[in-house]
């Protein structure tokens, strides 16, 4: 996706989607990928694995971020995304 060869939808259908590119604990040293993003007051950030982003569409994640904004324990609210 980063190279622009496929889009998000194609990546979710790819036969290569479960190939591990990096894993913690396998080697002593881990190559860390860093990046910067501008954050403004009132922005919400969601830190999760690709397991959640593969299961829940972007619109569902955005809706949950808005619904649980300001909740002292937003992680409990997000359980509704993964539990039946």
C-alpha positions as CSV (number, residue, x, y, z in Angstrom):
1,X,0.0,0.0,0.0
2,X,2.7,2.5,0.9
3,X,4.3,2.1,-2.5
4,X,1.0,2.8,-4.1
5,X,0.8,-0.6,-5.9
6,X,-2.5,-1.6,-4.2
7,X,-5.3,0.2,-2.3
8,X,-6.7,-0.7,1.1
9,X,-9.5,-2.8,-0.3
10,X,-7.0,-4.9,-2.4
11,X,-4.8,-5.3,0.7
12,X,-7.6,-6.8,2.7
13,X,-8.2,-9.4,-0.1
14,X,-4.5,-10.1,-0.7
15,X,-3.1,-13.6,-0.3
16,X,-0.1,-12.0,1.4
17,X,-2.0,-10.1,4.0
18,X,-0.9,-12.3,6.9
19,X,2.8,-12.3,6.1
20,X,4.7,-11.0,9.1
21,X,7.1,-8.2,8.2
22,X,8.4,-7.6,11.7
23,X,7.8,-9.3,15.1
24,X,8.9,-8.5,18.6
25,X,10.9,-11.1,20.4
26,X,12.3,-12.9,17.3
27,X,15.6,-11.0,17.2
28,X,17.5,-9.1,19.8
29,X,17.3,-5.9,17.8
30,X,14.1,-4.6,16.3
31,X,13.9,-2.2,13.4
32,X,11.5,0.5,14.6
33,X,9.5,2.5,12.1
34,X,8.9,6.1,13.3
35,X,6.8,8.8,11.8
36,X,5.3,12.1,12.8
37,X,1.8,13.3,12.5
38,X,0.4,16.7,13.4
39,X,-2.0,16.5,16.4
40,X,-4.3,19.3,17.3
41,X,-6.3,19.9,20.5
42,X,-9.4,17.8,20.5
43,X,-8.0,15.1,18.1
44,X,-8.5,11.5,19.0
45,X,-5.9,8.8,18.4
46,X,-6.5,5.0,18.3
47,X,-3.6,2.7,18.8
48,X,-4.5,-0.9,17.7
49,X,-3.3,-3.8,15.7
50,X,-4.2,-4.6,12.1
51,X,-6.5,-7.3,13.6
52,X,-9.0,-4.6,14.5
53,X,-8.6,-2.5,11.4
54,X,-9.2,-5.6,9.3
55,X,-12.4,-6.5,11.1
56,X,-13.9,-3.0,11.5
57,X,-14.3,-0.6,8.6
58,X,-12.9,2.9,8.9
59,X,-16.3,4.4,9.3
60,X,-17.0,2.1,12.2
61,X,-13.8,3.1,13.9
62,X,-14.5,6.7,13.4
63,X,-18.0,6.3,14.8
64,X,-16.6,4.6,17.9
65,X,-14.0,7.3,18.4
66,X,-16.7,9.9,18.4
67,X,-19.1,7.9,20.6
68,X,-16.5,7.2,23.3
69,X,-14.7,10.5,23.2
70,X,-14.2,11.8,26.8
71,X,-15.0,8.4,28.3
72,X,-12.6,7.8,31.2
73,X,-12.3,4.1,30.0
74,X,-12.8,4.2,26.3
75,X,-11.3,0.7,25.9
76,X,-14.5,-0.8,27.4
77,X,-16.6,1.0,24.8
78,X,-14.5,-0.4,22.0
79,X,-15.2,-3.9,23.1
80,X,-18.6,-3.5,21.3
81,X,-16.6,-3.6,18.0
82,X,-15.2,-7.0,18.6
83,X,-17.6,-8.9,20.9
84,X,-21.0,-10.1,19.6
